[in-house]
Amino acid sequence: MAESKDLRIRSKVISEGVNRVPNRAMLRAVGFTDEDFKKPMIGVASTWSEVTPCNMHIDELAVQAKQGVRENGGAPLIFNTITVSDGISMGHAGMLFSLPSREVIADSIEIVAGAERFDGLVAVGGCDKNTPACLMAIGRLNIPSVYVYGGTIQPGKLHGKNVDIVSAFEAVGKYHDGKMTDKQLHEIECSACPGPGSCGGMYTANTMAAAAEAMGMSLPGSSSTPAISQNKAAECAKAGKQVISLLEQDIYPRDIMTKKAFENAITVVMALGGSTNAFLHLLAIAHSVGVDLSLDDFERIRLRVPHLADLKPSGQHAMQDLNDIGGVPGVMKMLHAEGLLHGDCLTVTGQTVAENLAEAAPLQDDQEIIRPLDKPLKPNGPLVVLKGNLAPDGAVAKMSGIKKLRFVGPAKVFNSEEAATEAILNNEIHKGDVLVIRYCGPKGGPGMPEMLSVTALIVGKGLGGDVALMTDGRFSGGSHGFVVGHVSPEAQVGGPIALLMNGDIVTIDSETQQITFDVTEEELADRLQAWVQPPLKVTSGVLAKYARLVASASKGAVTDLVE
């Protein structure tokens, strides 16, 4: 957290006084002049990397942000942090590193900005963990900051139809079921990702970008602007200008990221039918700014917000389609007009949400992507918090695109994603089953891996909606079907999911928000007494450190929680 709100007080620590000659000498080596030492020093955190299309273009965007800072009176410095590709790490041991990367990104930005004594920050992100990690670091530092999203990828085209990365995952299931040839599978592989940008549906990256905009931490419209749009570069330059304006106006992240701002973010996520990962990430961001946010807040807001967006994975359209009809500002304008957003929340523009939306164009009339409020896809948000004797601390289900609201069936229990995958491929999972994958939580994974490969196989085999999947791990924003994740407490710490046995009858009810299994309290106590906690799977390196430090999914899976 910043020690003072006095303009440039942080960078003066390394720029003023005789004793600071060595500090200034090093900055001269990277291009600083006498005049630069009189200016606020602004960090530009770039998540550029060639390991994923989500971030492959962000080096150029960071340069635009730097230019915007320089042209408006700041002294900018670009620094980099890591990213991993969730899509590339999916379905194998690489996925264990995905959620921990959020902490590494947040920690590294905090470390660099703290060590260099930056006065302000522009952060540019792309893939799933970038947005929450940047906002977590911004919240901890509490220096004037603007977040810029690198933008969504264009849909791929194959035989006149849109395809994307989820199409590729689901094609694998069809291939294994004999419904697709080698040639057809290869065509999808070669068409799904045509260039720069994050996965194109209302998956996790676009969900969190929309949440950041709704929260007021990014410029209006920036969450839905495509990666290849000229407007994206212009947004970065404007963000550089705006961070100087925030310094001049004495506006800090914790002035913006209030409890009301988080409620706005949840409202937009529910209306758009976003990813279940929003629970983890918004809880973690709230922790970084000291805002008391819980799963109960999500459920309270869900009950009053309709699901309006016909977006992938459960719908038909991509984020670029939403951008073309008015984008996230158009959706927010509609929600605000109905009293569903807090219009008095401050934003990085220096104006309130209401003031920003007064300048925004409404959604186009002739469109089918965003339903009218009186004709929603669902009357309530599709991201449901469940509780019961299987998840006393909560679990999360995504019910968009699902007609069945209640599922009762026998458990088929697996202690790893690999074992469950083998069972699906061997046709051992049947309609009516509740497929359970446990010991995949934040500690048990470790790293709380996503299950997109498993859900895609289920859909590809024609079992979508007819098989329920429950896990203490999590799901990709691209997952759909009857899926329940984030079961807490997780199996690794002795949560009830660890005590579940094959054949136990599981009930998942999205209307009563219950998740239970049919065992007596006496039987449950006997099973708990007989349960032996397994050792952590990793004993050294980053995953071992993560497993020792990480909190429950119901607390955002943060690593700096003191209880």
N, C-alpha and C positions, 0 to 999 in steps of 0.2 A: 504494500500500500504506500502511496506517495506520502512523504513526510510533511509536505506543505502544499498549499494551493497557490503559492506565489509564483507568478510567471517566470519560467526559466530557472527556478531555484535549483532544480536537479542538475542541469548541465553546468551551471556555474561552479558546482563543486569540483569539476575537472577542467574548468576553463579560466578561472580567475586566480590571481595571486602568483607571487614569485615561485612558490613551491609547486605550482602546477605547470611549470615550463616543460618537464618531461611528458606530461599528459598531452599538452598542446603540440609538442614536437611529433608525437606519434600520429596525431590527427592531421598534421600538415602533410605527413607522408601519404595519406589517403585523399588529399586534395583540399583540406580546409585552408582558408585564408584568414587574415586578421578580421575581416568583416564577418566571417562565419561564426567566430567566437562570440559575437554580439547577438546571435540569433538563437531561437529555441532549437534544440537538437532533436530531430524526429527520427525514430526508427521505422523502417519499412520491413516488416516481417514477411518474407516470401517463402511459400511452400513449394517452390518450383522443383520439379523432378521429372526425369524421363521414365520413371517406373510405372507411370499410369497416365492415361489420356486426360484424366481429371485435372492434372497439374502441369502438363507438358508445355503449356503456353504462359504460365504464370510469371516466368522471368521477364517477359515483355510487359506484362501488366504492372509488375513491381517498378519497372523503370518509369512507366507513366505516373505512378503514384509519387515516385521520387521527384519527377519533374513538377508535379503539382505542388508539392511542398516547397521546392526551391523557388518557383515563380511567385509564391505568396509569402515569402519572408522567412522561411525555415531553412535549417541546415540538415538535409536528409542523409541517412546512411542505410543502405540495404543490408540485411543479414538473412541467412537462410535457416530453416528448420527442416525436419524430416517429413516425409509422408510415406504411407504404404498404400497399396491398392487393395481395397476390400474384395473387388471382383477377382483379382489374380490370386489372392490368398485364400479364396473360398474353397472348401471341400477337401482340405488337407491341413497338415500341422501349421502351415503358415498363418491360418486364421487365428491361432492362439495369440499372435502378436498384434492383431488389429486394435482391440480396445486398449491394451497397454500403450499403443502409439499415441493415443489421445493425451495420456499423462506426460509422455516424453515431449510431445509438441508444446503443451502448455508450460511444462517446467522449463524447457529450453528458451522459450520466448521470455518468460519471467526472468530467467537468469541473465540473458543478454541485455534486456532492457534495464534490469536492476543494476547490473555491473557497469554499463555505459552511462547510466544516469540520464536516460532519454527523458525529454519533456513531454513527448507525445508519441503516438504509435498509429501507423496504418498497417493492418494485417490483411494479407490476401491469401485466401484458401480455396481448396477445390474438393477433394475426396472427403468421404463421410466424416472422418474424425477431425478434419481441419477446422471446420466452423466451430464446433463446441470447444475444441482445444484453444483456439485463438480467443474466444470469448472468456474462457476460464482464466487465461493469462491476463487479459485486459481487466477482468474483474479483480484479480489479485493485485495488480499493479496500481489500478485506479489512477491512471494518467489519461489525459484527453486522448481519445482513440476512436478510429473508425474501422469497421470491418468491411471488406469487399469480397464478395463471392466470385470465384473465377468463372462461373456460369455453367449452364447445362449443355450437354452434347446434343447435336442434331440426331434425330432418329435415322437409323439405317433404312435402306430401301431394298426390298427383295420381291421381285415379281409384282411390283406395284403396291406392295404393302409395307407398312412400317415394321421394323424389327429392332430389338435392342438386346442388351446383355442378358436380360431375363429370358428372352426368346431362346438364346443359346443354351442356358441352363435347362430350360424345359424341353428343348430338343433332345438333350441327352437322355431324358426319361423316355421320350417317344422312340428314340433309337434302340434303347435296351428292350423296349416292348415290341420291337419289330414293326413300328409304325412309320419309320423313317429310314431312308437309305443312307449309305456313306456319302453319296454325292449331295443329297439334300442337307445333311448335317454340315458338310463342308461349306456349302453355300451360305448357310446362316452364320457360321463362324466368320466367314470373310465379309459379311455385310453388316453385322450387328453394331460395330463401333466405327463410324466413318471418320473420326477426327477428334480434336480437342474438346474437352468438357466432361462434366460429371454425368453419371448415369441418368437417362433422360426422363424417367417417370417420376411419380411422387415417391421416390425412394429416399434413403436417408439424407444424402447430400442436399437434394432440393428441399426436403422437409426442413432441415436445419437452417438452410439459407432463408427460407420463408419465415421461420421462427425468429431469426436474427433481425429481419426487416420489421416484422411485427413488433418486436421488442424495442425497436428504435435505434439499434446499433449499426445499421447499414443504411445507405441512401435509398430513398423511395424508388422502387422499381428494380433495384439491382439484383434481387434474388431470382427474378425470372428472365433477365436478359441472357440470351445465349452466349456461350463462350466466344464464338467467332464473330459476334456482332461488333461493329465499330463503336457502338454505344458502351461496350464493356471497357474499352480503353479510356473512353471519355469519363466513365464513372470513376476509374482509378485516379485520374488527374484531379477530378473534383474532390475525391476523398482526401487527397493531399492538401488541397486548398481548405477543406472543411476542418481538418484537424487543427490548423492554425487558428481558424475562427473559434473552435471550441476552447482553445487556450485563451484567446482574447476575452471570451465570454465567461470564462471560469466554469465550464461545464465538464463534469467528470463522469466516468462510466457508472458509478454508483448513484449519480443523480438520475440516470436514465434507466438502469436495470433495477427497477423497484418491483414490489410484489404485483402491482397493477400491470407492469410491463410484461411480467411472466404470464399473467392471466391473459393478456392480449396474444402472446405467443401460443399458448395452449389453445385458445379460441381458433386461431388461424390454422393450426395443425389439425384440429378436429374437423373444421369445415372442409379442408383440403383432403382429408383422409390420409394423413401422413404416416410415417414409419413409427413402429413401436419404439425404436431407438430414441425417439424424442423424449421419452420418459427418463431414460438414463442421462441423456445429455442436459436436458433442462434442469434436472435435479442437481447435476454436477455444477452447472453454471451458477445456479442459485446459491449453492454452497460457497462458491468463490466470492460472492458479493455479500454474504451474510443474510440472504433472504430465506425465510422459513417457508419452504415449499415441500409438499408431500404428495404421495399418490392420491390422497383424499381430495386434494385441490384439482387434480386432473379429472376425477370422477364427478366432482361438483360442477365443473365447467362443461364436461361432456353432456350432462343431462339437459343443458339449455342451448346447446349449439348443434344445429343440424349439419349433416354431411351433405355437401353441395357439389363436390368436384368429381367428375367422371374421368379420373386420371389413372394411369397405370400405377401399380400392377393389377388391381382389381377392376379398373375401368379401361377405357379405350384410348385415351389421349396422352400426349407427352407434355412436358413442361414448356417446350417451345410453342406448342399450340395455345397454352394458357397465355404466354407472353403476347401472342399475336392478337388476342382479344381484349387486352387490357392488363394482364399480369396480376401479380399479387396486390398492387395498389387498387385495382378495380374490385378485387374480392374484398379487401379491407374497407373500401368505400361502401360497399353493400352492407357489410356486417356492422359498420359504424352507424349507418343510417337506421338500422334496426335496434340500436342501443346495445349491441353485443361486444363493443370494444370500449375501452377507457380512452376517450379522446383527449383527456388532459395530460397524458403521459408525455414527457419530454423526449426528444429524439436528437440524433447527431446533426440534424439540420439546424438545431437551435430553436426549432419550432415544435409545437405539440403534434401529436398524431392527428388531431382534428384539423389543425392548420395545414399540415401536409396533404391530407385527403381532400381538403377544399380545393386544392390545385390539381388533383388527380382526375383523369378522365374516367367516366364510368365504364363498366364492361359493355362490349358491343351487344346490341339487341339480338342480332341474328346469329346466335351461337348455341351450342349444346354441351359445352364443356362444364360450365358452372350453372347448376340448376337455380331457379328462383327459390326464394326462401319458403314460399308456400307450396313448392313441389320438390322437396329435397329427395335425395337418394335414400336417406334415412332421417327420421325426425331428430335423432340424437347422434352425437359423434361416434365414430366406429371403433375407437380405441378404448377398450373396456378394462377397468381394474376389477380383478376377481380376488376373493378371499374365501377361506374355508380351512378345513382341517388338512388340506394338502398344501396350502400356501397361507399360513397365518399372517405373514407380513406382506402378502400381496403377490399377484401375478398379472400379466398383461396379455390381452387378446385383441387381435385386429379382426373386426367383424365386417369390414367392407366387402361387398360382393358376395356375402354368405347369406343364403336364405334360411338355413337352419340355425336357430338361436340357442338350441339346447342339444347337447350330445351326451349320451350315456352308453358306455361300452366297456369291455374288458381291457385291462392294461396289458400291453406287451412291452416289457421293460428291458432297456439296454443301457449299459454303463459307458457307452461311447458312441459317437456319431458313425464311426467306421462299422461297428457291429450292426447298427440300425440300417445303414446303407446296404450292407450285404443282405440283410433280411428282406429289404424291399426288392432288391434285384433278383433274389431267389423266390419271389412271389409268396413270402411267408406272412405278409401283412394283407389283411382282407378288409372289406367294407365293414364298418361298425367297430373296428379296433381303435383303441387309444394308444398310439405309439408314444412311448415315454423314453426320452434320452436324458440321462442324468449324469452327475459328476462333470458337468460342463459349465458350472457357474463361474463367477469371478475368481474364486479360489480353486475350485475343482478342475476347471479347464486345463490349466489356469488361463484366464483371459476371456472367458465367457464367449466362446466362438458362436458365429452365426450359422444358421442351418438352411441356407438357401439351397444348397445342393440337395438336401433331403426333401424339402418342400417341393422343389422343382421335379424331383423324381416321382414324388407322389402324384403331382398334377400330370406329369408326362405319362404316367401309367393309368390315367383315367380315374384316379381315386380322390381327386380334389373335392373336398367337402364331405366325402364319405369316410374318411379316416381323420381322426383328430390327432394332432401332434402336440405334445406337452414336454417342456424342457426347462431346466434351470439355466440353460444358455439363453441365447437370444436369436432373433431373426433378422435377416436382411430386410431393408425397406422394399426389396423386390419380392419377398415372400408373400404368398396369399394362400387361402384355404382356411380350414378350421385349425388355427395354430395358437398356442398359448406358451408364452415365454416368461423369463425373468422370475420363475417360481422361487419364492423366498420364504424362509431361509433355504439356502441351497443344500444339496445332498452332502457336500464336503464337510459341512459343519453340523450335520445331523438333522437337517430339516426333514419334515415328514415325507418328502419325495424319495428320500433315501430308504424309507421303510416300506415303500410300495412293492407289491409282489405281482408276478404274472397272474392274471385272472381276477385280480381285485376289480370291482366295478367302480369306474370313475364317472362322476357327473360334472359336466361343465355347463353352466347355465348363465348366458350373458344377460338375461333379463333380471334374474335375482342377484347377479354378480357373485355367484358361488362356484367354488371349485373344491370338490370333496371326493373322498373314497370311502366305500362302505365297510368300515371296520369299527369295532367297538373301542372305547377308550382303554379298556383292559387289554385288548389285543395289541393296540398301538403301544401301550406301555411295555408289554412283553417284547415287542419287536425292537423298541428303542434300547431296552436293556441288553438285548442280544447283538445289537449293531456294533461293529468295530470301525472306528474312524480310519480310513485308509491314509497312508502317508501322502504328502503333497507329491505331485508327479514330477516336479522339477526342483532340484536342490541347489542350483547355482545359476548365476546370470540374471538377466533382467526379469525373466518370468518368475524366478524364485523370489526376487525382491517384491515383485508385484503381488504374488500370492500371499506373502506375509503381511502386506500393508493394506490390501484392497478391502473396502467395505462392501456391504450387501448391495445387490442391485436395487433394492428398495430405497437405498440411500444414494443412488447415483453411481455406485462403484468407484467412488473417489479414493484416493490414496493418502489424503491428509486429514482424515476425520479423527478427531480426538473425542473419545466417549468416556 
